[in-house]
Structure formats: structure tokens, C-alpha cells
Amino acid sequence: MDSLFMILHVIVTVALIIVVLLQEGKDPGLKGIAGSTPDGDSFFNRNSGRTKASMLSKMTATLAVLFLITTVVLCVLNA
């Protein structure tokens, strides 16, 4: 049982690292010099739930919760 959760924990950890590295930064780059904002950074954006950034954000949150759960389970099993 302990080894099963350890393997699951390693898989979740690697997946979380990959998803975080795939995300783009919020920095506007050279567009920030002129004071403009990125085109897709609107609160009223229609496709905000279907964009790559939104999908990666949801995956990050899900993997973070799974990481927390597997960490707690491993701590309880090893106590």
C-alpha cells in the first residue's frame, strides 16, 4: 500500500512540475512599455474557459490538490 501511494505521489509530482513549466507568464513583455494589456486578459472574455491558459490553470489546481492528498496519506502511513 505504501509503495502504491509512493508511485502515485511521484507521478503526480512530475505531472505538476510539467504543467507549471508549460504555463506562460503574465508579463506583457515589450507591450508593457506602451502601457497596453494583453488581448486575452479580459474578465469578460467569451472563451476564457476554453483557452490553453485556463486549462493549464485548472490542471495545476487539480494536481496540487492530489499532491496534497498523497502527501498526507504518505505521512499517515509512515507514522
PDB file of N, CA, C and O in Angstrom:
ATOM      1  N   MET A   1       0.825  -1.192   0.000  1.00  0.00           N
ATOM      2  CA  MET A   1       0.000   0.000   0.000  1.00  0.00           C
ATOM      3  C   MET A   1       0.877   1.266   0.000  1.00  0.00           C
ATOM      4  O   MET A   1       0.594   2.242  -0.696  1.00  0.00           O
ATOM      5  N   ASP A   2       1.942   1.213   0.800  1.00  0.00           N
ATOM      6  CA  ASP A   2       2.845   2.353   0.894  1.00  0.00           C
ATOM      7  C   ASP A   2       3.540   2.614  -0.444  1.00  0.00           C
ATOM      8  O   ASP A   2       3.686   3.764  -0.859  1.00  0.00           O
ATOM      9  N   SER A   3       3.962   1.557  -1.107  1.00  0.00           N
ATOM     10  CA  SER A   3       4.656   1.727  -2.391  1.00  0.00           C
ATOM     11  C   SER A   3       3.696   2.214  -3.477  1.00  0.00           C
ATOM     12  O   SER A   3       4.105   2.946  -4.378  1.00  0.00           O
ATOM     13  N   LEU A   4       2.444   1.821  -3.400  1.00  0.00           N
ATOM     14  CA  LEU A   4       1.445   2.291  -4.370  1.00  0.00           C
ATOM     15  C   LEU A   4       1.256   3.801  -4.269  1.00  0.00           C
ATOM     16  O   LEU A   4       1.228   4.493  -5.287  1.00  0.00           O
ATOM     17  N   PHE A   5       1.129   4.310  -3.059  1.00  0.00           N
ATOM     18  CA  PHE A   5       0.984   5.755  -2.872  1.00  0.00           C
ATOM     19  C   PHE A   5       2.278   6.497  -3.192  1.00  0.00           C
ATOM     20  O   PHE A   5       2.236   7.646  -3.633  1.00  0.00           O
ATOM     21  N   MET A   6       3.420   5.859  -2.978  1.00  0.00           N
ATOM     22  CA  MET A   6       4.689   6.499  -3.323  1.00  0.00           C
ATOM     23  C   MET A   6       4.818   6.654  -4.839  1.00  0.00           C
ATOM     24  O   MET A   6       5.259   7.697  -5.322  1.00  0.00           O
ATOM     25  N   ILE A   7       4.439   5.633  -5.579  1.00  0.00           N
ATOM     26  CA  ILE A   7       4.468   5.709  -7.044  1.00  0.00           C
ATOM     27  C   ILE A   7       3.480   6.758  -7.537  1.00  0.00           C
ATOM     28  O   ILE A   7       3.805   7.549  -8.422  1.00  0.00           O
ATOM     29  N   LEU A   8       2.277   6.770  -6.971  1.00  0.00           N
ATOM     30  CA  LEU A   8       1.268   7.770  -7.345  1.00  0.00           C
ATOM     31  C   LEU A   8       1.765   9.175  -7.023  1.00  0.00           C
ATOM     32  O   LEU A   8       1.544  10.105  -7.799  1.00  0.00           O
ATOM     33  N   HIS A   9       2.427   9.332  -5.895  1.00  0.00           N
ATOM     34  CA  HIS A   9       2.959  10.630  -5.482  1.00  0.00           C
ATOM     35  C   HIS A   9       4.029  11.128  -6.458  1.00  0.00           C
ATOM     36  O   HIS A   9       4.051  12.310  -6.804  1.00  0.00           O
ATOM     37  N   VAL A  10       4.902  10.241  -6.896  1.00  0.00           N
ATOM     38  CA  VAL A  10       5.950  10.618  -7.845  1.00  0.00           C
ATOM     39  C   VAL A  10       5.336  11.006  -9.190  1.00  0.00           C
ATOM     40  O   VAL A  10       5.774  11.975  -9.811  1.00  0.00           O
ATOM     41  N   ILE A  11       4.341  10.270  -9.639  1.00  0.00           N
ATOM     42  CA  ILE A  11       3.669  10.588 -10.907  1.00  0.00           C
ATOM     43  C   ILE A  11       2.982  11.944 -10.825  1.00  0.00           C
ATOM     44  O   ILE A  11       3.092  12.750 -11.749  1.00  0.00           O
ATOM     45  N   VAL A  12       2.274  12.202  -9.730  1.00  0.00           N
ATOM     46  CA  VAL A  12       1.593  13.488  -9.550  1.00  0.00           C
ATOM     47  C   VAL A  12       2.615  14.619  -9.472  1.00  0.00           C
ATOM     48  O   VAL A  12       2.387  15.699 -10.018  1.00  0.00           O
ATOM     49  N   THR A  13       3.740  14.379  -8.797  1.00  0.00           N
ATOM     50  CA  THR A  13       4.773  15.403  -8.662  1.00  0.00           C
ATOM     51  C   THR A  13       5.372  15.775 -10.012  1.00  0.00           C
ATOM     52  O   THR A  13       5.525  16.958 -10.317  1.00  0.00           O
ATOM     53  N   VAL A  14       5.709  14.782 -10.817  1.00  0.00           N
ATOM     54  CA  VAL A  14       6.285  15.044 -12.134  1.00  0.00           C
ATOM     55  C   VAL A  14       5.262  15.746 -13.030  1.00  0.00           C
ATOM     56  O   VAL A  14       5.614  16.672 -13.760  1.00  0.00           O
ATOM     57  N   ALA A  15       4.008  15.315 -12.979  1.00  0.00           N
ATOM     58  CA  ALA A  15       2.959  15.952 -13.781  1.00  0.00           C
ATOM     59  C   ALA A  15       2.754  17.401 -13.360  1.00  0.00           C
ATOM     60  O   ALA A  15       2.554  18.270 -14.209  1.00  0.00           O
ATOM     61  N   LEU A  16       2.802  17.668 -12.066  1.00  0.00           N
ATOM     62  CA  LEU A  16       2.641  19.041 -11.568  1.00  0.00           C
ATOM     63  C   LEU A  16       3.792  19.929 -12.034  1.00  0.00           C
ATOM     64  O   LEU A  16       3.571  21.077 -12.421  1.00  0.00           O
ATOM     65  N   ILE A  17       5.000  19.416 -12.000  1.00  0.00           N
ATOM     66  CA  ILE A  17       6.151  20.188 -12.468  1.00  0.00           C
ATOM     67  C   ILE A  17       6.013  20.510 -13.952  1.00  0.00           C
ATOM     68  O   ILE A  17       6.277  21.636 -14.373  1.00  0.00           O
ATOM     69  N   ILE A  18       5.602  19.529 -14.740  1.00  0.00           N
ATOM     70  CA  ILE A  18       5.455  19.736 -16.187  1.00  0.00           C
ATOM     71  C   ILE A  18       4.369  20.758 -16.488  1.00  0.00           C
ATOM     72  O   ILE A  18       4.558  21.632 -17.334  1.00  0.00           O
ATOM     73  N   VAL A  19       3.230  20.658 -15.803  1.00  0.00           N
ATOM     74  CA  VAL A  19       2.124  21.589 -16.060  1.00  0.00           C
ATOM     75  C   VAL A  19       2.502  23.015 -15.665  1.00  0.00           C
ATOM     76  O   VAL A  19       2.142  23.967 -16.358  1.00  0.00           O
ATOM     77  N   VAL A  20       3.218  23.165 -14.568  1.00  0.00           N
ATOM     78  CA  VAL A  20       3.643  24.511 -14.148  1.00  0.00           C
ATOM     79  C   VAL A  20       4.631  25.091 -15.151  1.00  0.00           C
ATOM     80  O   VAL A  20       4.574  26.283 -15.452  1.00  0.00           O
ATOM     81  N   LEU A  21       5.528  24.275 -15.668  1.00  0.00           N
ATOM     82  CA  LEU A  21       6.504  24.772 -16.635  1.00  0.00           C
ATOM     83  C   LEU A  21       5.871  25.104 -17.988  1.00  0.00           C
ATOM     84  O   LEU A  21       6.411  25.921 -18.734  1.00  0.00           O
ATOM     85  N   LEU A  22       4.744  24.487 -18.313  1.00  0.00           N
ATOM     86  CA  LEU A  22       4.067  24.763 -19.577  1.00  0.00           C
ATOM     87  C   LEU A  22       3.318  26.093 -19.570  1.00  0.00           C
ATOM     88  O   LEU A  22       3.004  26.632 -20.631  1.00  0.00           O
ATOM     89  N   GLN A  23       3.032  26.620 -18.394  1.00  0.00           N
ATOM     90  CA  GLN A  23       2.256  27.854 -18.313  1.00  0.00           C
ATOM     91  C   GLN A  23       3.088  29.044 -18.748  1.00  0.00           C
ATOM     92  O   GLN A  23       4.296  29.101 -18.515  1.00  0.00           O
ATOM     93  N   GLU A  24       2.415  30.000 -19.391  1.00  0.00           N
ATOM     94  CA  GLU A  24       3.071  31.222 -19.816  1.00  0.00           C
ATOM     95  C   GLU A  24       2.992  32.252 -18.695  1.00  0.00           C
ATOM     96  O   GLU A  24       2.073  32.227 -17.876  1.00  0.00           O
ATOM     97  N   GLY A  25       3.955  33.145 -18.671  1.00  0.00           N
ATOM     98  CA  GLY A  25       3.985  34.182 -17.659  1.00  0.00           C
ATOM     99  C   GLY A  25       2.963  35.271 -17.928  1.00  0.00           C
ATOM    100  O   GLY A  25       2.463  35.396 -19.046  1.00  0.00           O
ATOM    101  N   LYS A  26       2.653  36.048 -16.923  1.00  0.00           N
ATOM    102  CA  LYS A  26       1.703  37.151 -17.052  1.00  0.00           C
ATOM    103  C   LYS A  26       2.374  38.441 -17.518  1.00  0.00           C
ATOM    104  O   LYS A  26       1.702  39.448 -17.739  1.00  0.00           O
ATOM    105  N   ASP A  27       3.687  38.411 -17.666  1.00  0.00           N
ATOM    106  CA  ASP A  27       4.440  39.591 -18.072  1.00  0.00           C
ATOM    107  C   ASP A  27       4.119  39.945 -19.521  1.00  0.00           C
ATOM    108  O   ASP A  27       4.224  39.085 -20.396  1.00  0.00           O
ATOM    109  N   PRO A  28       3.732  41.182 -19.794  1.00  0.00           N
ATOM    110  CA  PRO A  28       3.384  41.558 -21.171  1.00  0.00           C
ATOM    111  C   PRO A  28       4.590  41.734 -22.075  1.00  0.00           C
ATOM    112  O   PRO A  28       4.418  41.933 -23.278  1.00  0.00           O
ATOM    113  N   GLY A  29       5.790  41.671 -21.550  1.00  0.00           N
ATOM    114  CA  GLY A  29       6.989  41.812 -22.370  1.00  0.00           C
ATOM    115  C   GLY A  29       7.156  43.232 -22.864  1.00  0.00           C
ATOM    116  O   GLY A  29       7.012  44.180 -22.091  1.00  0.00           O
ATOM    117  N   LEU A  30       7.459  43.391 -24.143  1.00  0.00           N
ATOM    118  CA  LEU A  30       7.678  44.719 -24.704  1.00  0.00           C
ATOM    119  C   LEU A  30       6.375  45.509 -24.851  1.00  0.00           C
ATOM    120  O   LEU A  30       6.405  46.732 -24.987  1.00  0.00           O
ATOM    121  N   LYS A  31       5.238  44.818 -24.825  1.00  0.00           N
ATOM    122  CA  LYS A  31       3.958  45.534 -24.887  1.00  0.00           C
ATOM    123  C   LYS A  31       3.727  46.360 -23.631  1.00  0.00           C
ATOM    124  O   LYS A  31       2.973  47.332 -23.666  1.00  0.00           O
ATOM    125  N   GLY A  32       4.352  46.000 -22.540  1.00  0.00           N
ATOM    126  CA  GLY A  32       4.184  46.728 -21.295  1.00  0.00           C
ATOM    127  C   GLY A  32       4.802  48.106 -21.313  1.00  0.00           C
ATOM    128  O   GLY A  32       4.443  48.958 -20.500  1.00  0.00           O
ATOM    129  N   ILE A  33       5.734  48.340 -22.235  1.00  0.00           N
ATOM    130  CA  ILE A  33       6.365  49.658 -22.330  1.00  0.00           C
ATOM    131  C   ILE A  33       5.351  50.714 -22.741  1.00  0.00           C
ATOM    132  O   ILE A  33       5.351  51.827 -22.214  1.00  0.00           O
ATOM    133  N   ALA A  34       4.479  50.356 -23.691  1.00  0.00           N
ATOM    134  CA  ALA A  34       3.487  51.303 -24.190  1.00  0.00           C
ATOM    135  C   ALA A  34       2.260  51.380 -23.286  1.00  0.00           C
ATOM    136  O   ALA A  34       1.395  52.233 -23.488  1.00  0.00           O
ATOM    137  N   GLY A  35       2.177  50.502 -22.300  1.00  0.00           N
ATOM    138  CA  GLY A  35       1.047  50.541 -21.385  1.00  0.00           C
ATOM    139  C   GLY A  35      -0.144  49.725 -21.834  1.00  0.00           C
ATOM    140  O   GLY A  35      -1.202  49.798 -21.208  1.00  0.00           O
ATOM    141  N   SER A  36      -0.010  48.954 -22.892  1.00  0.00           N
ATOM    142  CA  SER A  36      -1.136  48.144 -23.362  1.00  0.00           C
ATOM    143  C   SER A  36      -1.209  46.848 -22.573  1.00  0.00           C
ATOM    144  O   SER A  36      -0.224  46.419 -21.972  1.00  0.00           O
ATOM    145  N   THR A  37      -2.378  46.232 -22.578  1.00  0.00           N
ATOM    146  CA  THR A  37      -2.576  44.968 -21.887  1.00  0.00           C
ATOM    147  C   THR A  37      -2.696  43.857 -22.919  1.00  0.00           C
ATOM    148  O   THR A  37      -3.059  44.121 -24.065  1.00  0.00           O
ATOM    149  N   PRO A  38      -2.398  42.617 -22.535  1.00  0.00           N
ATOM    150  CA  PRO A  38      -2.558  41.504 -23.467  1.00  0.00           C
ATOM    151  C   PRO A  38      -4.013  41.363 -23.913  1.00  0.00           C
ATOM    152  O   PRO A  38      -4.935  41.683 -23.161  1.00  0.00           O
ATOM    153  N   ASP A  39      -4.210  40.887 -25.132  1.00  0.00           N
ATOM    154  CA  ASP A  39      -5.562  40.803 -25.696  1.00  0.00           C
ATOM    155  C   ASP A  39      -6.471  39.855 -24.926  1.00  0.00           C
ATOM    156  O   ASP A  39      -7.652  40.156 -24.750  1.00  0.00           O
ATOM    157  N   GLY A  40      -5.960  38.727 -24.465  1.00  0.00           N
ATOM    158  CA  GLY A  40      -6.803  37.736 -23.814  1.00  0.00           C
ATOM    159  C   GLY A  40      -6.932  37.910 -22.319  1.00  0.00           C
ATOM    160  O   GLY A  40      -7.397  36.995 -21.640  1.00  0.00           O
ATOM    161  N   ASP A  41      -6.539  39.048 -21.781  1.00  0.00           N
ATOM    162  CA  ASP A  41      -6.528  39.242 -20.344  1.00  0.00           C
ATOM    163  C   ASP A  41      -7.755  40.002 -19.873  1.00  0.00           C
ATOM    164  O   ASP A  41      -7.656  40.821 -18.959  1.00  0.00           O
ATOM    165  N   SER A  42      -8.889  39.752 -20.467  1.00  0.00           N
ATOM    166  CA  SER A  42     -10.119  40.455 -20.119  1.00  0.00           C
ATOM    167  C   SER A  42     -10.994  39.586 -19.230  1.00  0.00           C
ATOM    168  O   SER A  42     -11.054  38.369 -19.406  1.00  0.00           O
ATOM    169  N   PHE A  43     -11.665  40.205 -18.288  1.00  0.00           N
ATOM    170  CA  PHE A  43     -12.562  39.466 -17.396  1.00  0.00           C
ATOM    171  C   PHE A  43     -13.778  38.961 -18.158  1.00  0.00           C
ATOM    172  O   PHE A  43     -14.323  37.906 -17.835  1.00  0.00           O
ATOM    173  N   PHE A  44     -14.201  39.704 -19.159  1.00  0.00           N
ATOM    174  CA  PHE A  44     -15.398  39.346 -19.910  1.00  0.00           C
ATOM    175  C   PHE A  44     -15.072  38.596 -21.200  1.00  0.00           C
ATOM    176  O   PHE A  44     -15.847  38.644 -22.156  1.00  0.00           O
ATOM    177  N   ASN A  45     -13.960  37.922 -21.234  1.00  0.00           N
ATOM    178  CA  ASN A  45     -13.573  37.157 -22.405  1.00  0.00           C
ATOM    179  C   ASN A  45     -14.520  35.968 -22.584  1.00  0.00           C
ATOM    180  O   ASN A  45     -14.764  35.230 -21.630  1.00  0.00           O
ATOM    181  N   ARG A  46     -15.050  35.774 -23.778  1.00  0.00           N
ATOM    182  CA  ARG A  46     -16.038  34.715 -24.019  1.00  0.00           C
ATOM    183  C   ARG A  46     -15.463  33.320 -23.847  1.00  0.00           C
ATOM    184  O   ARG A  46     -16.101  32.462 -23.236  1.00  0.00           O
ATOM    185  N   ASN A  47     -14.294  33.082 -24.364  1.00  0.00           N
ATOM    186  CA  ASN A  47     -13.714  31.747 -24.354  1.00  0.00           C
ATOM    187  C   ASN A  47     -12.740  31.542 -23.207  1.00  0.00           C
ATOM    188  O   ASN A  47     -11.785  30.778 -23.340  1.00  0.00           O
ATOM    189  N   SER A  48     -12.959  32.197 -22.107  1.00  0.00           N
ATOM    190  CA  SER A  48     -11.996  32.116 -21.006  1.00  0.00           C
ATOM    191  C   SER A  48     -11.895  30.714 -20.425  1.00  0.00           C
ATOM    192  O   SER A  48     -10.851  30.366 -19.872  1.00  0.00           O
ATOM    193  N   GLY A  49     -12.933  29.899 -20.527  1.00  0.00           N
ATOM    194  CA  GLY A  49     -12.891  28.545 -20.003  1.00  0.00           C
ATOM    195  C   GLY A  49     -12.297  27.547 -20.961  1.00  0.00           C
ATOM    196  O   GLY A  49     -12.038  26.406 -20.577  1.00  0.00           O
ATOM    197  N   ARG A  50     -12.072  27.944 -22.202  1.00  0.00           N
ATOM    198  CA  ARG A  50     -11.592  27.016 -23.218  1.00  0.00           C
ATOM    199  C   ARG A  50     -10.185  27.312 -23.693  1.00  0.00           C
ATOM    200  O   ARG A  50      -9.691  26.640 -24.598  1.00  0.00           O
ATOM    201  N   THR A  51      -9.544  28.272 -23.123  1.00  0.00           N
ATOM    202  CA  THR A  51      -8.208  28.617 -23.567  1.00  0.00           C
ATOM    203  C   THR A  51      -7.178  27.672 -22.960  1.00  0.00           C
ATOM    204  O   THR A  51      -7.452  26.964 -21.991  1.00  0.00           O
ATOM    205  N   LYS A  52      -5.994  27.679 -23.552  1.00  0.00           N
ATOM    206  CA  LYS A  52      -4.907  26.839 -23.051  1.00  0.00           C
ATOM    207  C   LYS A  52      -4.515  27.248 -21.638  1.00  0.00           C
ATOM    208  O   LYS A  52      -4.246  26.399 -20.788  1.00  0.00           O
ATOM    209  N   ALA A  53      -4.483  28.557 -21.394  1.00  0.00           N
ATOM    210  CA  ALA A  53      -4.102  29.047 -20.071  1.00  0.00           C
ATOM    211  C   ALA A  53      -5.105  28.622 -19.003  1.00  0.00           C
ATOM    212  O   ALA A  53      -4.725  28.262 -17.889  1.00  0.00           O
ATOM    213  N   SER A  54      -6.370  28.667 -19.348  1.00  0.00           N
ATOM    214  CA  SER A  54      -7.400  28.257 -18.395  1.00  0.00           C
ATOM    215  C   SER A  54      -7.326  26.763 -18.107  1.00  0.00           C
ATOM    216  O   SER A  54      -7.476  26.336 -16.962  1.00  0.00           O
ATOM    217  N   MET A  55      -7.094  25.974 -19.147  1.00  0.00           N
ATOM    218  CA  MET A  55      -6.991  24.533 -18.971  1.00  0.00           C
ATOM    219  C   MET A  55      -5.779  24.182 -18.099  1.00  0.00           C
ATOM    220  O   MET A  55      -5.870  23.337 -17.209  1.00  0.00           O
ATOM    221  N   LEU A  56      -4.649  24.837 -18.363  1.00  0.00           N
ATOM    222  CA  LEU A  56      -3.458  24.571 -17.558  1.00  0.00           C
ATOM    223  C   LEU A  56      -3.637  25.017 -16.112  1.00  0.00           C
ATOM    224  O   LEU A  56      -3.113  24.387 -15.194  1.00  0.00           O
ATOM    225  N   SER A  57      -4.375  26.100 -15.913  1.00  0.00           N
ATOM    226  CA  SER A  57      -4.643  26.577 -14.559  1.00  0.00           C
ATOM    227  C   SER A  57      -5.498  25.575 -13.777  1.00  0.00           C
ATOM    228  O   SER A  57      -5.238  25.313 -12.603  1.00  0.00           O
ATOM    229  N   LYS A  58      -6.506  25.024 -14.429  1.00  0.00           N
ATOM    230  CA  LYS A  58      -7.357  24.022 -13.776  1.00  0.00           C
ATOM    231  C   LYS A  58      -6.580  22.744 -13.488  1.00  0.00           C
ATOM    232  O   LYS A  58      -6.755  22.126 -12.438  1.00  0.00           O
ATOM    233  N   MET A  59      -5.714  22.348 -14.433  1.00  0.00           N
ATOM    234  CA  MET A  59      -4.897  21.158 -14.213  1.00  0.00           C
ATOM    235  C   MET A  59      -3.918  21.363 -13.067  1.00  0.00           C
ATOM    236  O   MET A  59      -3.662  20.439 -12.295  1.00  0.00           O
ATOM    237  N   THR A  60      -3.371  22.563 -12.950  1.00  0.00           N
ATOM    238  CA  THR A  60      -2.452  22.863 -11.857  1.00  0.00           C
ATOM    239  C   THR A  60      -3.155  22.761 -10.508  1.00  0.00           C
ATOM    240  O   THR A  60      -2.614  22.197  -9.556  1.00  0.00           O
ATOM    241  N   ALA A  61      -4.356  23.308 -10.436  1.00  0.00           N
ATOM    242  CA  ALA A  61      -5.110  23.245  -9.178  1.00  0.00           C
ATOM    243  C   ALA A  61      -5.454  21.796  -8.820  1.00  0.00           C
ATOM    244  O   ALA A  61      -5.341  21.395  -7.662  1.00  0.00           O
ATOM    245  N   THR A  62      -5.868  21.024  -9.808  1.00  0.00           N
ATOM    246  CA  THR A  62      -6.226  19.627  -9.556  1.00  0.00           C
ATOM    247  C   THR A  62      -5.010  18.820  -9.110  1.00  0.00           C
ATOM    248  O   THR A  62      -5.086  18.050  -8.153  1.00  0.00           O
ATOM    249  N   LEU A  63      -3.897  18.999  -9.802  1.00  0.00           N
ATOM    250  CA  LEU A  63      -2.690  18.271  -9.426  1.00  0.00           C
ATOM    251  C   LEU A  63      -2.153  18.715  -8.069  1.00  0.00           C
ATOM    252  O   LEU A  63      -1.587  17.905  -7.335  1.00  0.00           O
ATOM    253  N   ALA A  64      -2.323  19.989  -7.728  1.00  0.00           N
ATOM    254  CA  ALA A  64      -1.887  20.466  -6.416  1.00  0.00           C
ATOM    255  C   ALA A  64      -2.697  19.817  -5.301  1.00  0.00           C
ATOM    256  O   ALA A  64      -2.148  19.459  -4.259  1.00  0.00           O
ATOM    257  N   VAL A  65      -3.990  19.667  -5.516  1.00  0.00           N
ATOM    258  CA  VAL A  65      -4.841  19.001  -4.515  1.00  0.00           C
ATOM    259  C   VAL A  65      -4.452  17.527  -4.393  1.00  0.00           C
ATOM    260  O   VAL A  65      -4.370  16.993  -3.287  1.00  0.00           O
ATOM    261  N   LEU A  66      -4.213  16.871  -5.534  1.00  0.00           N
ATOM    262  CA  LEU A  66      -3.782  15.473  -5.495  1.00  0.00           C
ATOM    263  C   LEU A  66      -2.431  15.323  -4.796  1.00  0.00           C
ATOM    264  O   LEU A  66      -2.210  14.364  -4.056  1.00  0.00           O
ATOM    265  N   PHE A  67      -1.529  16.277  -5.035  1.00  0.00           N
ATOM    266  CA  PHE A  67      -0.231  16.264  -4.362  1.00  0.00           C
ATOM    267  C   PHE A  67      -0.406  16.382  -2.852  1.00  0.00           C
ATOM    268  O   PHE A  67       0.252  15.673  -2.089  1.00  0.00           O
ATOM    269  N   LEU A  68      -1.285  17.268  -2.425  1.00  0.00           N
ATOM    270  CA  LEU A  68      -1.546  17.440  -1.000  1.00  0.00           C
ATOM    271  C   LEU A  68      -2.124  16.165  -0.389  1.00  0.00           C
ATOM    272  O   LEU A  68      -1.715  15.748   0.695  1.00  0.00           O
ATOM    273  N   ILE A  69      -3.071  15.553  -1.087  1.00  0.00           N
ATOM    274  CA  ILE A  69      -3.710  14.335  -0.573  1.00  0.00           C
ATOM    275  C   ILE A  69      -2.705  13.196  -0.466  1.00  0.00           C
ATOM    276  O   ILE A  69      -2.653  12.501   0.549  1.00  0.00           O
ATOM    277  N   THR A  70      -1.901  13.004  -1.521  1.00  0.00           N
ATOM    278  CA  THR A  70      -0.925  11.911  -1.465  1.00  0.00           C
ATOM    279  C   THR A  70       0.154  12.154  -0.405  1.00  0.00           C
ATOM    280  O   THR A  70       0.659  11.210   0.204  1.00  0.00           O
ATOM    281  N   THR A  71       0.500  13.415  -0.192  1.00  0.00           N
ATOM    282  CA  THR A  71       1.464  13.740   0.852  1.00  0.00           C
ATOM    283  C   THR A  71       0.920  13.398   2.232  1.00  0.00           C
ATOM    284  O   THR A  71       1.625  12.808   3.050  1.00  0.00           O
ATOM    285  N   VAL A  72      -0.323  13.763   2.491  1.00  0.00           N
ATOM    286  CA  VAL A  72      -0.940  13.472   3.791  1.00  0.00           C
ATOM    287  C   VAL A  72      -1.087  11.970   3.987  1.00  0.00           C
ATOM    288  O   VAL A  72      -0.836  11.460   5.079  1.00  0.00           O
ATOM    289  N   VAL A  73      -1.490  11.261   2.944  1.00  0.00           N
ATOM    290  CA  VAL A  73      -1.646   9.805   3.059  1.00  0.00           C
ATOM    291  C   VAL A  73      -0.299   9.148   3.346  1.00  0.00           C
ATOM    292  O   VAL A  73      -0.215   8.247   4.181  1.00  0.00           O
ATOM    293  N   LEU A  74       0.743   9.586   2.669  1.00  0.00           N
ATOM    294  CA  LEU A  74       2.059   9.016   2.933  1.00  0.00           C
ATOM    295  C   LEU A  74       2.554   9.307   4.344  1.00  0.00           C
ATOM    296  O   LEU A  74       3.191   8.460   4.969  1.00  0.00           O
ATOM    297  N   CYS A  75       2.261  10.505   4.845  1.00  0.00           N
ATOM    298  CA  CYS A  75       2.641  10.847   6.226  1.00  0.00           C
ATOM    299  C   CYS A  75       1.888   9.989   7.238  1.00  0.00           C
ATOM    300  O   CYS A  75       2.464   9.555   8.235  1.00  0.00           O
ATOM    301  N   VAL A  76       0.617   9.746   6.988  1.00  0.00           N
ATOM    302  CA  VAL A  76      -0.174   8.922   7.894  1.00  0.00           C
ATOM    303  C   VAL A  76       0.293   7.466   7.850  1.00  0.00           C
ATOM    304  O   VAL A  76       0.367   6.803   8.885  1.00  0.00           O
ATOM    305  N   LEU A  77       0.606   6.972   6.654  1.00  0.00           N
ATOM    306  CA  LEU A  77       1.057   5.584   6.537  1.00  0.00           C
ATOM    307  C   LEU A  77       2.425   5.362   7.170  1.00  0.00           C
ATOM    308  O   LEU A  77       2.702   4.279   7.686  1.00  0.00           O
ATOM    309  N   ASN A  78       3.271   6.367   7.135  1.00  0.00           N
ATOM    310  CA  ASN A  78       4.620   6.214   7.701  1.00  0.00           C
ATOM    311  C   ASN A  78       4.685   6.551   9.177  1.00  0.00           C
ATOM    312  O   ASN A  78       5.730   6.355   9.798  1.00  0.00           O
ATOM    313  N   ALA A  79       3.611   7.050   9.759  1.00  0.00           N
ATOM    314  CA  ALA A  79       3.620   7.401  11.174  1.00  0.00           C
ATOM    315  C   ALA A  79       3.437   6.204  12.069  1.00  0.00           C
ATOM    316  O   ALA A  79       3.423   6.344  13.292  1.00  0.00           O
TER     317      ALA A  79
END
